[in-house]
Amino acid sequence: MGRVATARRWARHSGIRPVAEVTGSWLATRFAPGWVRRNTAPALHDFVSCGGPLAGSAQVFLTRLGWAAAEIEPLTCEYEDVARRLAERYEATDLAFPARFGVEAETGFFVYAATRLLTPQVVVETGIADGRSSFFFLSALERNGQGTLHSFDIDPRAGGLIGDHDRWRRTIVDRAEPEAAFIAALRELGGVDFFFHDSDHRYLGQMVEYENTWPLMLPDGLFASDDADVSRAFIDFCRARERRPCFLFDNRKITGALRT
Ligand SMILES: C[S@@+](CC[C@H](N)C(=O)[O-])C[C@H]1O[C@@H](n2cnc3c(N)ncnc32)[C@H](O)[C@@H]1O
């Protein structure tokens, strides 16, 4: 079933009509046709009905995503060293973004451990800020000895914690039309093993990224989104595909993920 047909089916089910039909929003029409703009946050009930109980730790989240506890456990020691090195970077760096922009503790371990366990060739993250999540991705890729992180942001100051890294491709997209630049760059990559959204958390910003990245996801990959609690986009996206994601409830935010 095509994307628009899926959106129409979902819209019939939810009683809300697709935005392209209702408002003609240029963003939805161009990049996520058929999707309705819904900026309300989901309720706890939505997470549970869509994905089951929320995981309270990265370890539980990773086991629900299919990895064995015995594979995850040894990574906690590695991660302590990574976190120590990151703390040193923070000391030595003039930060350009508020600390609250960075991924939280359990999400940071999830990013590191999932990258170690998946051994991806192509990782895509949107939203760099100072580079906290980028540091976890790159530390894991370094340890894997393979793979490249492609990170996208609209702010040229992004990535101060990283500087240069031979496994890192940082792209600063035009903030006037970031979606077009992101989609063009994505298509150049071909396939994606691990996708992590952490950029524009408005409904259409999230949906545009999900809709355009999903068709490029490779088998056995990982499709994840930080701030799945800020708009209903991740839940709507999974429901439209009849997929049951897993959710991690970190200190104050919810990360969602699906194996592909
Ligand atoms: C929550 S922060 C990212 C935090 C980062 N992942 C970390 O762990 O430190 C969000 C970032 O997304 C960027 N951003 C906002 N809208 C964007 C867009 N449409 N495309 C790419 N980046 C965007 C902002 O400039 C900001 O740096």
Ligand as a Chemical Component Dictionary entry (heavy atoms), coordinates in Angstrom:
data_LIG
# 
_chem_comp.id                   LIG 
_chem_comp.type                 NON-POLYMER 
_chem_comp.pdbx_formal_charge   0 
_chem_comp.three_letter_code    LIG 
# 
loop_
_chem_comp_atom.comp_id 
_chem_comp_atom.atom_id 
_chem_comp_atom.alt_atom_id 
_chem_comp_atom.type_symbol 
_chem_comp_atom.charge 
_chem_comp_atom.model_Cartn_x 
_chem_comp_atom.model_Cartn_y 
_chem_comp_atom.model_Cartn_z 
_chem_comp_atom.pdbx_ordinal 
LIG C1  C1  C 0  18.249 18.320 20.996 1  
LIG S1  S1  S 1  19.530 19.036 20.085 2  
LIG C2  C2  C 0  20.507 17.654 19.593 3  
LIG C3  C3  C 0  21.277 17.054 20.739 4  
LIG C4  C4  C 0  22.324 16.045 20.378 5  
LIG N1  N1  N 0  21.770 14.880 19.724 6  
LIG C5  C5  C 0  23.106 15.647 21.607 7  
LIG O1  O1  O 0  22.915 14.537 22.129 8  
LIG O2  O2  O -1 23.884 16.502 22.087 9  
LIG C6  C6  C 0  18.710 19.504 18.623 10 
LIG C7  C7  C 0  19.594 20.016 17.488 11 
LIG O3  O3  O 0  18.834 19.953 16.284 12 
LIG C8  C8  C 0  19.167 21.038 15.470 13 
LIG N2  N2  N 0  18.060 21.211 14.522 14 
LIG C9  C9  C 0  16.876 21.839 14.683 15 
LIG N3  N3  N 0  16.116 21.709 13.585 16 
LIG C10 C10 C 0  16.820 20.959 12.703 17 
LIG C11 C11 C 0  16.566 20.447 11.403 18 
LIG N4  N4  N 0  15.434 20.683 10.764 19 
LIG N5  N5  N 0  17.525 19.689 10.812 20 
LIG C12 C12 C 0  18.694 19.410 11.459 21 
LIG N6  N6  N 0  18.985 19.860 12.688 22 
LIG C13 C13 C 0  18.061 20.620 13.301 23 
LIG C14 C14 C 0  19.413 22.188 16.438 24 
LIG O4  O4  O 0  20.271 23.155 15.854 25 
LIG C15 C15 C 0  20.075 21.452 17.611 26 
LIG O5  O5  O 0  21.472 21.481 17.497 27 
# 
loop_
_chem_comp_bond.comp_id 
_chem_comp_bond.atom_id_1 
_chem_comp_bond.atom_id_2 
_chem_comp_bond.value_order 
_chem_comp_bond.pdbx_ordinal 
LIG C1  S1  SING 1  
LIG S1  C2  SING 2  
LIG S1  C6  SING 3  
LIG C2  C3  SING 4  
LIG C3  C4  SING 5  
LIG C4  N1  SING 6  
LIG C4  C5  SING 7  
LIG C5  O1  DOUB 8  
LIG C5  O2  SING 9  
LIG C6  C7  SING 10 
LIG C7  O3  SING 11 
LIG C7  C15 SING 12 
LIG O3  C8  SING 13 
LIG C8  N2  SING 14 
LIG C8  C14 SING 15 
LIG N2  C9  SING 16 
LIG N2  C13 SING 17 
LIG C9  N3  DOUB 18 
LIG N3  C10 SING 19 
LIG C10 C11 SING 20 
LIG C10 C13 DOUB 21 
LIG C11 N4  SING 22 
LIG C11 N5  DOUB 23 
LIG N5  C12 SING 24 
LIG C12 N6  DOUB 25 
LIG N6  C13 SING 26 
LIG C14 O4  SING 27 
LIG C14 C15 SING 28 
LIG C15 O5  SING 29 
# 
